[in-house]
Amino acid sequence: MNYFEWTEKLFEAEKTFEKPEALENIRVLDLTVVLFGPEAGSLLAEFGAEVIRIEPPGEPPGMGDFVRSVDIWAKFWKETSQALMTYQRNKYFTSINLRHPKGKNLLLKLVKKSDVVLENFVPGTMDKLGLSYRYLKEVNPKLIYLSLSGYGQWGERWNWPSFDASGQAMSGASAVSGYEGRVPLKLPFYPGDLIAATAGFMCTLAALYYRGKTGKGQYIDVAQVETFPRIMGSIFSYVHLKGKDKPRMGNRDPSIAPANMYKTSDGKLIVISVLTSEEFRRLCKAMEKPNLIEDERFATTSARLKKENADEIDRIVAEWVSKKSLDDLMELAKRYGFSASPVRNSLEVYEDEHLRARKSVWLYDDPMYGEMVATGSPAKLSKTPGRIKWVGCPVGYHNRYILKRFLGLSEEEIKELIKEGVVVYWADFLGRRPPKDLNYEKDPIYNW
């Protein structure tokens, strides 16, 4: 078979659930809330970690995490928040009041049996409860403890509140986004939360590897504001060498030209990017403008990057694109070998058979909510692929499963903890309770 047949067979998405999981037998206590922290736990769970989400009871009890009230245009699916469904994959849900001495004691017992703790409260909060790393490492010296916050666990801004938009603003990401002369643009879809969560996931894997070699746990501090500069290219080098702010460039690329988004004759959008002189030569042949190849303004990449030259070649390409349909342009790109991509909308991406075959658009049956779709992992592992098993559950849904299976509590002990408000189940409120058509009393995990 050829290489592409071989790789398709090697990864074979249909056999994902027949393969082992990379993080099997790694137990994680996820104390995080909203989006920033939960995504880190979900990434670990996606690759096989046993993630126990210990959700705050909320006020009044049973309301749980605030994110249960967050949804796109408040269009709750089966009375459940899409934010919860998206960022709480494959976890077991329990709700324990850590401010109650008995609740704290339950957590300490779980810590002894776990590998990782995740939290994203205001720095110092867990320390006031006696549950920060400096306390828990005495309970479990091999523990890996990840703290996610806006500005880090020390420094003058440790107590500044931070959400995605403020993280973008403070990191400099907003200032370089959008068009020169206009108000900067906030990047959509909470990248500050999700990129920082991915950094937390990555660091946790590194810490697990280190522990495997040495037997030692450690503390990880990930700051949201500090993750943005790592994805902003050479921005620090630019301001250091130039002594001035990096300008906003809209859809242009600061390193190559032409590179922009153009409108076609049939009203669609296409991105054309040219890096090397050879690629530029191919584009010029496609445009039937061979004279541009020898023009000293465009003959080299550095020449094309001069502002006046970049403006001119951008104008030339835009004019050419405006007279061609998207299909014609894509055919020319294929024939001549230059980079061109249609600007697709979310529906087109969702329906993409290539992405579905690779499980990047992940269609599955959730045991509670039925037919669902999610974004699968972009990282494909041939022997231990990531997978999505289920989405978020109601407040405290797995209480009995966790307390009986891992701590050996009896039904009578659990009932007493519920009576005392130490262990909490969902309030009868939108975003907290199970879907109305679910007969959860017959679920063996709920009734463990």
N, C-alpha and C positions, 0 to 999 in steps of 0.2 A: 504494500500500500504506500501511497505517497505521504509526505510529511503531514499534510493537513488532515488526511484520514486518520493517520496515526495519533495525532494530538486530540482529535475529536473522540476517538475511542479511549484514549488515556484518561481524559477528564469526564467523559460520559455522564452528563448531568442527570440522566434518568436513574443512575445507580448511586446517587448521593447518599441516600439513607441506608445503603448496604455497606458503606465505608465507615471506618472508625472516626472518632472526633479528636482533634489535636489536644484539646484541654479537658478531656475526660478525667474525672476524679479530682479536678480542681474546684474547690468550693469557695464561692464569693459571697460576702455579705454586702449588699448594695443598700446603703442608707441615703442615696442621693434623691434629689427632687427636681422638678421641672424638666429641662431638656439636657442641659450641659452634662450633668452626671449620669443620668439614666442611659444615654447613648453609649457611654464607656462600658457600662455593665452589659448592655445588649450586645455589643461587639464580642465581649468575652463569652456570653451565652451562645452566640451564633456559632462559635467554634468549639462548643461542647462543655464549657464550664457550667457547673451547677450553681446558678445565681439565685440567691434568696433575697428578694427585695423586702426590706424592713421599712415599711411606709409609716410616717407619722400619723397618728389617729386623726389629726385635724380638729377643727373647731366649728361646730360641735363634733363630738366623737363620731367617727364613721365617714367624715367628709374626705379624709385622706389628703393627698398631694393636691396643691392648687391647680396643677396642670390638667386635672380631671375636668376643670371648668373651661379649658381652652380648646377651641375647635375652629375650623375654617368656616367663617361666616355663621358660627353657632349651629351648623348643620350636623348634629350628632348622629352617627350611624348606630342604629340599635341602642340608642341612649348612651353611647360610649364615645368619649373624646378621641378624635383621630390622632391627636398629639400623643395620647397614651398608647394607642395601638401601634403607632409608628416607632416610638422610642423605648418600648418596654417589651422587647421580643424575648421569648423563651424563658421567662423568669417565673419563679414561684413567689406568690404574693402573701406576705403576712403583715400585720399591723400591730406593732408593740409600742407602748408608751414608755420611752426610754427615760422620762423624767420621774417615773415611779420606781422605787427601789427594786421591786420585783421584776419590772421590765428591764431594768439595767442588768439585773442578775441573769435573766434569760439571755440577753445579748452576750454577756461574758461567757456563758456556757457554750454558746454557738461559736464564739471566737476561738475557743480551745479546739474546736473541731473544723476550723476553716483555714483557708490559705490566704485570702485577700479580703480587705475591707475597703470600700469606696465611700467617700462622703464629699458633699459640696456645699456645706453650710458656711456661714460667715466665719472666717478664721477665729479660732478661740472658742467657738460654741461647743465643740466636742470636748475640749479641754475642761470647760466648766462642768460638764457632765461626768468628768473622770473617764472619758472614752476616747481621748486622743491617742496618738501613736505612743507617746511616752508612757501611757498607762497600759495600753493593750499589749505592747511588746513584752511586758512582764507576765502577762497571761499566756502569750504564745510568742516565744522568741523568733519563730520562723515566719511570723506574719508579715505580709506585704500590705502597706497602708497607703492608699492613694487619696490625697486631698486635692480637689479641684476648686479653684476660686477665681475671682476676677483679676486680682493683683498679686496673689501669692500669700504665703503664710508669715511673711515679715516685710519690713519696709514701711515707709510713711503712709502708704495707701492701703494697707492690709484690710481696713474696715470700710473701704469705699464699696458701695453696692455696684454691681455690674451686670448688665444684660447684654445681649448680642450687639445691639445698636451702640451702646456706650463703649463696649469693647472695641468695635470698629473705629469709633471716633477717637478714642484715646490711643489706639495703636498706630494711627496714621493711615489706616486702610481706607477710610472714607475720603480723606483729603486727596488721594490719588485716583479716585473712582469718578467716572463721569467725564464731562467735557470742560475744557478750559473756558473760563469766563462765565460759567454757570455754577449753581449750588452743587457741592459734591453729592454723590449718590451713595446711599446705603446699599450694600450688597444684599440680595434677597436670600431667603431660606435659611437664616440663622447659621451662617458659616462659622462664626466665632464660637458658638456652642459646639457644633459638630466637629470642627477641626481640632479644637482643644480636647474634646472627648476622644477623638482618634489618637491624639498624642498621649493621653492617659492610658489608653488601651495598649499602645506600643510600648510605653515605659513599663507597664505591668508585665508584659511578656518578657522584656529585658530583665526585670527583677526576678521573675520566675526562673529564667535561665541561670542567673547568677546564684540564686538559692539552690538550684540543682547541683551546681559545682561546689558550693561552700556550705550549704545548710543554713545560711543566714538570710533573714528577712531584712526589709529596709522601708524607709519612708519616702514617698514620692510627692513632690509639690509641683502641680501644673497650674500656671496662671494663664487665663484666657487672653489677656492683652498681649502677652509675650509670644503667643503662638502665631499671630498674624504676620509679624515681620519675616518669619521663616518661609512664608508662601508669597512674599512680596518681592522676590528676586533680589537683586543687588541694591536695594534701596539705601541701605546704610552706606555702602561704598559710594553710591552716587552723591549723596549729600555731603559725605566726607571729602570727596575729591572736588566737587563743584562748589561747595559752600553755599548751596541754595536748595530750595524745595524742589522735589521732582514734580514736573507739570502733569496735569491731567491730559490724557490723550484720547479719550473716548474709546472707540473700537479699534483704533490703530495700535500697532505693536511698536514698542520703543526700540526694538532690536532689528527689525526687518521691514523692508518696503519693496513693493506695495504689500500691505496687509490691512484689510478693512472689510467691512460688511457693505455689500452693494445691493441695489434694487434692480431686479430684472424687468424685462419688457412685459412679463405677465404678472407683475405686481408681487413677486416673491423675493426672498432675500437669500443671498449667497455670500459666504466668506471665502475670499481668495487670499492666500498667503504665499509669499515667495521669499526664500532664504538665500539660496546660492545664485551665482551668475548663470549657471547652467539652467536652473529652474526659471530664471527670468527670461533666458533665451527661448525656452519652450513656450512660455506665456506670450512672448512677442510674436512667435510663429503662429500661435493660435489666433492672436488678434490681427494677424496679417500686417504687422508693423515691424519688419525686420530692421528698419533704420534705427529703431530705439536701442538695439543691441550695441551699436557702435557709438551711440551718443555718450559723450564723456560724463554727462549728468547722471546717467543710469548704468554705466558700464560695470561698476563695482557696487558691492553692498554698502560700503562706507559712503560712496557718492550718493547713492539713492536715499540715504538716511539724512542728508542735509535738508533742513526744513523746506526750503524753496523747491528742491528737487523732489522730495517726498510729496509735497502738495501737488506738483505737476503730474507725477506718474499716477498719483491717486485719482486725479481728475480724468486722466486718459483712460484708466481702467474703468472708472465709474461710467464714463460716456459709452464705452464699448459694451459693458454689461447691460446698460439700459436698453440696448437694441437687440438683445438676445433673450430667449426664454430660458428658464432654469434648466429644463431638460437638455436644451442645446448646449448650454454651458457645461453641464456635467459630462456630456458626451465629448466635448472638446478637451476637458480636463483629463479624461480617461485616455483619449487619443494622443495628446501631446505630453502628458505626464507632469502636470503641475497640480498643486494642492488646491482643492475647491470642495466646499461642503455646503449643502443646503441648510438654512436655519429652520430647524424643525420645531413644531409646537409639541406640547406635552402629550397630546393625543397621538400624534405620529410616533413618538418615542414609545409610548405605552403599547401600541399595536405592532411594534417592530418585531418581526419573527426572528431576526438574528439575536436580539437581546433576550427574547423568550427562550430560545433554544439554549442559550448560555446561562439561563436562570438569573440574569441580571434584572429582568422583569419577572418576579417570582409569584406565580399563581399557586394557591394552595387552599386546602380546607382547614379552617381553624375549628378546633373542637367546640368552641363556644359561639362563634359568630358566623360560621359557615364559610362560603366562598370569599376569599380575600386576595388581595394583591399587595406586594411590597417590593422594595428595591433590594435585590439580592447583593451579595458581596461582590465587589469588583475584583477581588483577589481570588483566583481559582487555584485551589490546591488539589493535586491529582490524587493523593492518598487520603487526605483528611479535609475534605471540603467543608466550608461553612454551610449552615442550613437554617431555615426558619421553620419552627414547629408550631408556635402559637404566639398570639399577641397579648397585650395587657389584660389583666383580669380585675374583677371587682375588689374593693378594699378588703383585705384579710381573707381572700378566697382560699388560700392554702394554709391557713392557721393550723388546723389539726394535722395536716400532712407534715408540716415542719416540726411542730412541738412534739408529736408522737414519734415520728420516724427518727429525728435527730437527737431529741432530748429525752425520749422515753416517758413523757408525761402521760398520765392517765386521763380518761374522759372527765372524771370528777375534778381533777386538778385544773384542767382547762376551763371547765365551767366556772370554777371559783375565780380564775384569772379574768374571765369575761365579766363576771359579776362585779369585780373590783375595778374594772376599767383598765386593766393592764394590757389585755389583748382585746382587739376591737374588730368588729365586722362592719360592713358597709351601712351607711345611712340610706334610707329610702329616698334617694335624691338623684336627679339626672347626672350621669357621669360616674356614679359611685356603685350603683346596683347592677345586678346581672340583667341581660336582656329579658324582656317579659316572656318570650317563648322558650326560655331555657328551664328545664326541669333539673335544677342543680342538686336537688335532694337525692337524685339517683346517680350522681357523679361520685365514683368511688374515691377519687382524690380529695374532693371536697369533704367527704364523710370518712376520711381515713381513720 
